[in-house]
Amino acid sequence: MKPRIIFLLLSIVFPFAIYPQDFSPVKFGDMDHWVTRHINESKIIGGNCKTLYEIGPDTIIDGNITYSNMGNSPWGTSNVMAKVAGITKTNTSVFKEKRGNGFCARLETRIESVKVLGIVNITVLASGSIFLGDMEEPITGTKGAERNLNWGVPFTLCPKAIRYDYKTKIIENENRIRLTGFSKKSQITGQDCAMMVLLLQKRAENSDGKIKATRIGTVVIKYDKTTPSWVNGATYKILYGDISKHPSYDETIMGLNSNMYARNSRGENVRVEELGWGKPNETPTHIILQFSSSHGGAFIGSPGNTLWIDNVGLLY
């Protein structure tokens, strides 16, 4: 059988596969190298020394030092140091975990609490998340915390697909919970899912420092079942241009949105406003890539939901 016929048959049987494959790893995407941070929480809440992991060169940082991505690592995480009402507290929801001869990332949805009588009483739900971009420390509260995120990194290529290894543990409750720290626990309709989101944007900054964008490429994957073991080499095609009429389109998770923030040329974190769909042949300026143990927004999820990620790369 001729190679072209074989290629067409494989494309029909395996619609998310790309043949031939030219795999380009994302820097530090093998999850084998980590920055280890040792942070002392305030004595008034116990004074414990907590360990936070960041994806980057093998380094140990001792002390309550605000973190910026090291070694040109493109990865940020939901592990952060917070200072609320003068109290130093950490959130750890991303973990370095042994896998074979190397490591992987374990992303976990957890509940974190800070309770000091008469000073502060905050209980929040935090999903585990790794993403291309960075987090500005310290976090000073749960209200407007998304402004500390810098989503996306400069990127001008047009890959065909994303590939990575993953494993999941999904809590199959009918509903999720919402815990913001400033309101009572509430229920959110629908089972929790782990997520992968990849967006290609063409951004432009105006004279006021505001960032506008068009969406060039999209792929969003939800995981709603526990996997019995690792799924290696999972490959998902990137859709280009206006995908609103594509059979796989789900507006709730793939639609245009303006809920992301990015750092402008003035060093300010501002909202990125997606104005519309770009053309399939346009060149992007930025890539957004996020893996998360929960979905639905900040402070929403099911405690115990877990996503393991390893060997992240793009196919051309």
URQUIMO-V731230 format. One record per residue. N is the residue number from 1. RES is the residue in one letter. SS is DSSP state (hx for helix, st for strand, lp for the rest). PSI is psi in whole degrees, 0 to 359 (* if undefined). NEAR is the number of other ideal C-beta (glycine too) atoms within 10 Angstrom. Layout:
BEGIN
n->(N/N)
res->(RES/RES)
ss->(SS/SS)
psi->(PSI/PSI)
near->(NEAR/NEAR)
END
This chain:
BEGIN
n->(1/2/3/4/5/6/7/8/9/10/11/12/13/14/15/16/17/18/19/20/21/22/23/24/25/26/27/28/29/30/31/32/33/34/35/36/37/38/39/40/41/42/43/44/45/46/47/48/49/50/51/52/53/54/55/56/57/58/59/60/61/62/63/64/65/66/67/68/69/70/71/72/73/74/75/76/77/78/79/80/81/82/83/84/85/86/87/88/89/90/91/92/93/94/95/96/97/98/99/100/101/102/103/104/105/106/107/108/109/110/111/112/113/114/115/116/117/118/119/120/121/122/123/124/125/126/127/128/129/130/131/132/133/134/135/136/137/138/139/140/141/142/143/144/145/146/147/148/149/150/151/152/153/154/155/156/157/158/159/160/161/162/163/164/165/166/167/168/169/170/171/172/173/174/175/176/177/178/179/180/181/182/183/184/185/186/187/188/189/190/191/192/193/194/195/196/197/198/199/200/201/202/203/204/205/206/207/208/209/210/211/212/213/214/215/216/217/218/219/220/221/222/223/224/225/226/227/228/229/230/231/232/233/234/235/236/237/238/239/240/241/242/243/244/245/246/247/248/249/250/251/252/253/254/255/256/257/258/259/260/261/262/263/264/265/266/267/268/269/270/271/272/273/274/275/276/277/278/279/280/281/282/283/284/285/286/287/288/289/290/291/292/293/294/295/296/297/298/299/300/301/302/303/304/305/306/307/308/309/310/311/312/313/314/315/316)
res->(M/K/P/R/I/I/F/L/L/L/S/I/V/F/P/F/A/I/Y/P/Q/D/F/S/P/V/K/F/G/D/M/D/H/W/V/T/R/H/I/N/E/S/K/I/I/G/G/N/C/K/T/L/Y/E/I/G/P/D/T/I/I/D/G/N/I/T/Y/S/N/M/G/N/S/P/W/G/T/S/N/V/M/A/K/V/A/G/I/T/K/T/N/T/S/V/F/K/E/K/R/G/N/G/F/C/A/R/L/E/T/R/I/E/S/V/K/V/L/G/I/V/N/I/T/V/L/A/S/G/S/I/F/L/G/D/M/E/E/P/I/T/G/T/K/G/A/E/R/N/L/N/W/G/V/P/F/T/L/C/P/K/A/I/R/Y/D/Y/K/T/K/I/I/E/N/E/N/R/I/R/L/T/G/F/S/K/K/S/Q/I/T/G/Q/D/C/A/M/M/V/L/L/L/Q/K/R/A/E/N/S/D/G/K/I/K/A/T/R/I/G/T/V/V/I/K/Y/D/K/T/T/P/S/W/V/N/G/A/T/Y/K/I/L/Y/G/D/I/S/K/H/P/S/Y/D/E/T/I/M/G/L/N/S/N/M/Y/A/R/N/S/R/G/E/N/V/R/V/E/E/L/G/W/G/K/P/N/E/T/P/T/H/I/I/L/Q/F/S/S/S/H/G/G/A/F/I/G/S/P/G/N/T/L/W/I/D/N/V/G/L/L/Y)
ss->(lp/lp/hx/hx/hx/hx/hx/hx/hx/hx/hx/hx/hx/lp/lp/lp/lp/lp/lp/lp/lp/lp/st/st/st/lp/lp/lp/lp/lp/lp/lp/lp/st/st/st/st/st/st/st/lp/lp/hx/hx/hx/lp/lp/lp/st/st/st/st/st/st/st/lp/lp/lp/st/st/st/st/lp/lp/lp/lp/lp/lp/lp/lp/lp/lp/lp/lp/st/st/st/lp/lp/st/st/st/st/st/lp/lp/st/st/st/st/st/lp/lp/st/st/st/st/st/st/lp/lp/st/st/st/st/st/st/st/lp/st/st/st/st/st/st/st/lp/lp/lp/st/st/st/st/st/st/st/lp/lp/st/st/st/st/st/st/st/lp/lp/lp/st/lp/lp/lp/lp/lp/hx/hx/hx/hx/st/st/st/lp/st/st/lp/lp/lp/lp/lp/lp/st/st/st/st/st/st/st/st/st/lp/lp/lp/lp/lp/st/st/st/st/lp/st/lp/lp/lp/lp/lp/st/st/st/st/lp/lp/lp/lp/st/st/st/st/st/st/st/st/st/st/st/st/lp/lp/lp/lp/lp/st/st/st/st/st/st/st/st/st/st/st/st/st/lp/lp/lp/lp/lp/lp/lp/st/st/st/st/st/st/st/lp/st/st/lp/lp/lp/lp/lp/lp/lp/lp/lp/lp/hx/hx/hx/hx/lp/lp/lp/lp/lp/st/st/st/st/lp/lp/lp/lp/lp/st/st/st/st/st/st/st/st/st/lp/lp/lp/lp/lp/lp/lp/lp/st/st/st/st/st/st/st/lp/lp/lp/lp/lp/lp/lp/st/st/lp/lp/lp/lp/st/st/st/st/st/st/st/st/st/st/lp)
psi->(139/146/321/322/318/316/315/319/317/323/328/315/322/82/342/1/147/124/133/165/130/96/126/107/141/140/130/13/351/354/25/353/131/144/129/120/132/113/133/117/162/145/329/341/20/337/25/149/117/148/125/139/138/148/115/193/148/104/148/129/118/131/163/71/129/144/137/147/133/156/29/27/134/359/132/164/169/1/119/159/131/149/104/121/38/4/127/124/151/157/126/110/3/130/144/124/139/136/112/231/0/216/167/176/131/120/125/138/125/165/129/141/145/114/113/115/124/354/303/145/94/130/121/154/130/124/150/132/136/145/158/117/207/167/129/123/159/155/134/2/169/337/121/20/336/340/344/349/138/99/129/160/156/139/128/20/169/77/158/328/169/145/142/169/144/163/148/151/109/129/111/55/156/328/162/176/159/122/107/347/339/8/166/157/133/163/142/127/135/144/149/153/148/157/149/129/126/122/138/125/151/108/154/138/131/182/341/0/2/147/124/152/154/149/121/315/151/136/128/129/132/140/113/11/148/136/138/338/184/141/110/139/30/130/129/128/139/129/134/150/204/110/11/341/4/143/331/1/130/107/329/332/345/353/166/143/166/39/7/154/152/159/126/184/345/359/14/140/117/160/139/116/113/118/338/184/136/178/150/332/9/154/126/167/339/152/135/127/125/139/134/146/348/171/164/352/179/139/19/135/192/116/133/340/132/138/126/139/143/156/60/132/174/150/138/*)
near->(6/7/9/8/9/11/12/12/11/13/14/8/8/11/10/14/16/20/12/7/14/11/14/13/13/19/18/20/23/17/24/16/17/22/22/15/22/14/22/14/19/18/10/14/16/9/10/11/10/17/14/21/19/27/29/22/13/10/13/10/15/11/8/17/12/11/22/13/20/13/13/9/19/21/23/27/27/22/26/24/21/22/16/19/12/9/17/20/22/21/19/20/25/28/20/19/13/8/18/8/6/12/19/21/24/22/24/21/27/19/14/17/12/21/10/14/7/5/13/17/12/20/16/20/23/25/28/29/22/26/22/23/23/21/23/18/16/17/19/13/14/19/10/11/18/15/14/18/22/20/24/27/20/10/19/11/11/17/21/15/19/22/23/23/18/22/21/19/17/21/17/11/15/8/13/24/18/19/22/18/19/13/9/8/11/12/11/15/8/14/15/27/23/30/20/21/18/21/25/28/26/18/18/12/16/9/5/8/12/14/24/17/27/19/25/24/23/25/21/20/17/12/23/13/11/14/15/8/6/15/14/12/14/17/16/19/17/20/16/20/16/16/19/11/6/12/5/12/15/10/9/8/16/19/14/17/13/13/12/21/22/22/17/18/8/9/8/13/17/16/14/23/15/20/12/10/17/21/11/13/9/17/12/24/17/22/25/24/26/20/24/23/35/30/23/20/12/18/20/20/29/22/19/15/29/21/28/25/22/22/21/25/20/23/20/13)
END
